Amino acid sequence: MSYSVGQVAGFAGVTVRTLHHYDDIGLLVPSERSHAGHRRYSDADLDRLQQILFYRELGFPLEEVAALLDDPEADPRAHLRRQHRLLTARIEKLRKMAAAVEQAMEARTMGLNLTPEEKFEVFGGKDPEQYADEVEARWGDTDEYAESQRRTASYTKEDWKRIQAEAADWGERYGALMSADEPPTGEAAMALAEEHRQHICTWFYECSHELHRCLGEMYVADERFKAFYDAVRPGLAEHLRDAIAANAAPHTS
């Protein structure tokens, strides 16, 4: 079975112009032509296109993609192993970026006594001021907001690095807990939920169990928080919400 250029563009989410360009440079030459001279793509061509788009997504120039795919020493399993390594590295990079975004979101619930250079070192390219107006509008009149402002106004670069390191370590352990299929209502998950609450109490404001339960709901309802926790492990936001609720239950009416 073969497919027209329009069909392939629809399958792959690329433009017809892109497919024409790949053909022109010899990166993806369709296996067949119709009697009228129109391009026709086979299943093997679609497999090659999938490989091309994968490497392009990872930022490889077209010349390097062609060299990789046309390497006579490589076989499909070699490509899969290479892709697995690249994806693992990308996931780790995204996890760190997500942690930086989370810290930036939380940091702006407080004052930041850092120089521009220190902010860049701690938070990377993420702007910790990004959610200032929203945070103040939602929580500016609460005691917790005021307490966060008071505490963090004096935090140094090293303090923020320690906060990030603790959060990253917690995330790794929570991901491992989920990998072990621990239920959110189990003792291990509840212990990590309590550690999460204590982290807030230590660094930001006194977080009651009832308030922690509300935060757990927000981690699922707010797409930005959900994206952060799910970047650590898919489904973590819901798992954590349920673990927080289970941990809070004995302490709330």
N, C-alpha and C positions, 0 to 999 in steps of 0.2 A: 504494500500500500504506500502511496506517496501523497504529499500534501503541497498545496500551493503556497506561495510566499505570503499571501494574506492570512491563510490558516495558521502558518507557523508563527507569524507575528502575533496573532491572537493568542496562541498557546503560550508563547514565551514572554509576552508582555513587552515586546520591543517593537520598533517601527519597521515598516517595510524598507525604508531608506537604510536603516542599520543593516538589515540582511543583504541588501544590494551592496553595501560597502564591504561587508565581510566577504562576499563573493568576489568583488573587484580586487581585493588584496590577497585572495587565496586562502583566507582563514577558514571560511566555510563555503565550499563550492558544492552546490546541490548535485546530487548523484544523477539526476535525470533532467531532461528538457521535454516539454510537450511538443507536439507537431508544430505548434505555432511559435516555439522557442521560449516558452515561459518556464521559469524555474519550477522544479518539482523536488521536494525533499523527502528522503527516506527516513525510516526509524533510526538508522545509524547516524544520519545527519542530525536528527534531533538530539541524539545522545551527545554528539560533539558540541552542538549548540549549548546544551546544558553545562558542559564542562567549560566552555568559553565564558558563559555568563557567571559561573561560579568564580572563576579567576578574576574576571572584571570587577565583580562585587568586592573582592579583596584588594582591588587597586592595581592589579598587574597591567602593564602596558600591553597592547595588542601584539607587539613583536615578541614579548616574553611568553604570552599565551600560546602563540603559534609554535614557538620553540619547545615548550613543554608538551603540547599535544602531539607534535610530530617527532618527538624523541623516539628513535627506533628501539632504545633499550627499555623504554617504559611500557608497562602493561596496565590494564584497567585497575588491578589491585594496587599498583604503585601510585596511581593517581588518587585512589581512595585513601591510601595511607598519608599521602602528602596533604590532601584536603582535610583529613582528620587533624593533623598537626596544626594546620593553618587555622582551622575553626577553633581548636582548643585555645590557641593563642589569642584569637579574636574574642572569644568568650571571656577570657581572663581580663583582657583589656577593657571590655565593656563592663565587666563587673566592677572594676576599679573606677571607671567613669561614673557608673551608677552610684557607687558609694560617695564619690565626690559631689554628685548632684544632691544626694540625700543630705550630706553635711551642709551643703550650701543652703538648702531649703530650711534646715533646722537652725543654721547659724543666723539667718536673718530674723528669727524670732527673738534675737538678742542683739546687743551691740557688739561690734567687732573692733577690738583695739589692735589692728594690724596695719602695717604699711602695705602699699600696693604690691611690693615685691614679696612680702610674706604671704599675702592673700594668694598670689599666684603660686607660690611654692606649696602652700597647704591645699588649695582647692583646684589647682591646675587652671584650665581655661574656663572653668565655670564661675559665673558671677554670683557671689554670695548675696548681693543686693537685689537679685532678680525678683524675688517674691516679697519685697519689703512692704509694698502697699497692701497686697492681699493679706499678708500675715497680720499687719497692724489693724486692718479692717475687721478681721475675724476674731482676733484675740487681744487686741490692744488694750481693752478695758479689764482684762483678767489679772488676778494676782500672780498667776503662773507666768504670764508675759513679763510683768514687772520684775519678778524674781529672776527670770532668765536674763533680762537686761542688766540687772544689778550684778549677777555673778559673772557673766561672760565679758562684761566691759573690761575686766582686768586680765582676761586670758591672753596668754602669749602664744606665739607660733608653736612652741613645744607642747603647750596644753592642747591645742587643736590637733596636732599630730597624734598625741596620745589618744584623744577622743576617737579619731579616725581608726587608729590601730585596734582599739578595743572593739569598735563596731565591726571591723573587718573580721576579727577573730571570732566574734559572736556569730557572724553570718556563716563562716565556714563550718562552725560546729552545728549550727542549726541545719545547714544543708546536709551534713553528714547524718544528722538525726533523721531527716526525711528519707535519705537513701536507705536507712535501716528500717524504714516502714514503721517508725514509732508513731503512734496515734497522738493527735493534739491533746487528748485528755489524759495521756499517760504522764507518769512522774517526770520523765526526762524532758518532755516538751514543756511541762508546767514550770520546771526548774529554769529552763532557758527563758521562758516568758517572764519569770520573776527577775532574772538577771537583766533582762531588757528594761524592766521597770526601774530597777535599782540604778541602772546606767543613767536614766533620765534624772532620777533623784540626785545622784551624785554630781552631775555636771550642769543640769539646767534648772530644775524646779522640783518641788515636792509633788510627786505624782501618786495620787491615791489609786487604790485598786479600781474604783469606779471610773476615775478619769482615764486610767490605763485601758479599761474596757472600751471607752469611747474612742480612744486612739486606735485600738484594734479595728473597730468598725471603719474608721477613716482610712486606714491602710488599704482596705478593700474598695471603699467607695471612691476615693480620690485616685484617679488614674495615674498620677505622678508617683504617689507613694506605692501603689500597686506595682507599677513598672519597676520601681527600685527593688522591692522585695522579690518579685518574680524573676528579676535578672540574676539574683543569687541562685534561685532554683524555682522553676515553674511551679505555681501553686503555693509558694511559701506565704504569700500575703494571707490567703484564706486559712492556711494551717496555723499561722501565728495568731490570727484573730481568734480562732477557736481555742488555742492554748492559753491566750490571755484571759478569755472568758472563763475557762476552766480554773485557772489560777485565782481569778478574782472571786469566784462563786462563794467560797467559804468566808470571805471577808466583806461581802456586800449582801444586802437584803434582797 
